[in-house]
Amino acid sequence: ANVARTQSHVEVTLESGETLTGRVLVAADGTHSALATACGVDWQQEPYEQLAVIANVATSVAHEGRAFERFTQHGPLAMLPMSDGRCSLVWCHPLERREEVLSWSDEKFCRELQSAFGWRLGKITHAGKRSAYPLALTRAARAITHRTVLVGNAAQTLHPIAGQGFNLGMRDVMSLAETLTQAQERGEDMGDYGVLCR
């Protein structure tokens, strides 16, 4: 998308050629937001020196909607409930273990996970495709610029085990909605920098 900001509005031109115009642009498109980048926003990054290995796993005991977190010798491990009795796994390791962990066979991966996680959900019966990515605290240098506000992971991305990414994103959205509603009720320009900084 192409973003053009003027004194009175913001205009976004989509890849299809369609143009959207408004008084404020809310970028909620994730870490290293393409919309924020189009507006010249830079990021500050502090590596955690950890790797998140993610996969969907199945267990012999139903999770019953419960989430689990363990702190292991290599880093935190979370099993988050999904549909169909599956769990979403986030398992942190030191960066240097990337190749080793990703090279494990399904059987070895399940054994190692079982050893680290324990038997709270019975036997780990299946691990789906695994991927890994380095973890870092990522923050936009500025979450508010001319007629633009970054929310959620577009504004800041935390360690996934902290479990605060969603909460902070909701806080951002609720605060912005309140600010924009008050500005509209007062007849103010919702995209005004002073209004957005409230």
RAMO-V931976 format. One record per residue. N is the residue number from 0. RES is the residue in one letter. SS is DSSP state (~ for helix, > for strand, _ for the rest). PHI is phi in whole degrees, -180 to 180 (999 if undefined). Layout:
n=<N N>
res=<RES RES>
ss=<SS SS>
phi=<PHI PHI>
This chain:
n=<0 1 2 3 4 5 6 7 8 9 10 11 12 13 14 15 16 17 18 19 20 21 22 23 24 25 26 27 28 29 30 31 32 33 34 35 36 37 38 39 40 41 42 43 44 45 46 47 48 49 50 51 52 53 54 55 56 57 58 59 60 61 62 63 64 65 66 67 68 69 70 71 72 73 74 75 76 77 78 79 80 81 82 83 84 85 86 87 88 89 90 91 92 93 94 95 96 97 98 99 100 101 102 103 104 105 106 107 108 109 110 111 112 113 114 115 116 117 118 119 120 121 122 123 124 125 126 127 128 129 130 131 132 133 134 135 136 137 138 139 140 141 142 143 144 145 146 147 148 149 150 151 152 153 154 155 156 157 158 159 160 161 162 163 164 165 166 167 168 169 170 171 172 173 174 175 176 177 178 179 180 181 182 183 184 185 186 187 188 189 190 191 192 193 194 195 196 197>
res=<A N V A R T Q S H V E V T L E S G E T L T G R V L V A A D G T H S A L A T A C G V D W Q Q E P Y E Q L A V I A N V A T S V A H E G R A F E R F T Q H G P L A M L P M S D G R C S L V W C H P L E R R E E V L S W S D E K F C R E L Q S A F G W R L G K I T H A G K R S A Y P L A L T R A A R A I T H R T V L V G N A A Q T L H P I A G Q G F N L G M R D V M S L A E T L T Q A Q E R G E D M G D Y G V L C R>
ss=<_ > > > > _ _ _ _ > > > > _ _ _ _ _ > > > > _ _ > > > _ _ _ _ _ _ ~ ~ ~ ~ ~ _ _ _ _ > > > > > > > > > > > > > > > > > _ _ _ _ _ _ _ _ > > > > _ _ _ _ > > > > > > _ ~ ~ ~ > > > > > > > > > ~ ~ ~ ~ ~ ~ ~ ~ ~ _ _ ~ ~ ~ ~ ~ ~ ~ ~ ~ ~ ~ ~ _ _ _ _ _ _ > > > > _ _ _ > > > > > > > > > > _ _ _ > > _ _ > > > _ ~ ~ ~ _ > > _ _ ~ ~ ~ _ _ ~ ~ ~ ~ ~ ~ ~ ~ ~ ~ ~ ~ ~ ~ ~ ~ ~ ~ ~ ~ ~ _ _ _ _ _ _ _ ~ ~ ~ ~ _ _>
phi=<999 -107 -117 -123 -113 -115 -63 -109 -160 -126 -128 -115 -103 -79 -59 -73 98 -66 -115 -114 -126 -159 -89 -147 -107 -106 -93 -132 -104 89 -57 53 -46 -65 -65 -65 -60 -63 -97 83 -79 -107 -120 -108 -131 -124 -63 -87 60 -132 -122 -102 -97 -121 -167 -97 -128 -118 -131 -80 -113 -63 -77 52 78 -90 -105 -129 -138 -129 -110 -105 -63 -97 151 -66 -137 -127 -119 -111 -67 -129 -73 57 74 -86 -126 -94 -100 -126 -127 -91 -139 -61 -52 -69 -92 -52 -62 -60 -64 -72 -87 -62 -67 -57 -64 -66 -59 -63 -64 -65 -64 -59 -64 -76 -88 94 -114 -57 -115 71 -78 -80 -97 -160 -126 -77 -56 -109 -140 -145 -147 -71 -101 -154 -78 -121 -130 -68 -59 -142 -85 -130 -133 -55 60 -138 -129 -99 -130 62 -66 -68 -92 -157 -123 -103 -60 -63 -70 -61 67 -103 -56 -64 -60 -67 -62 -64 -60 -58 -65 -64 -64 -65 -60 -64 -63 -67 -64 -63 -63 -64 -62 -88 76 -89 -76 -62 -92 -62 -57 -61 -66 -66 -80 -63>
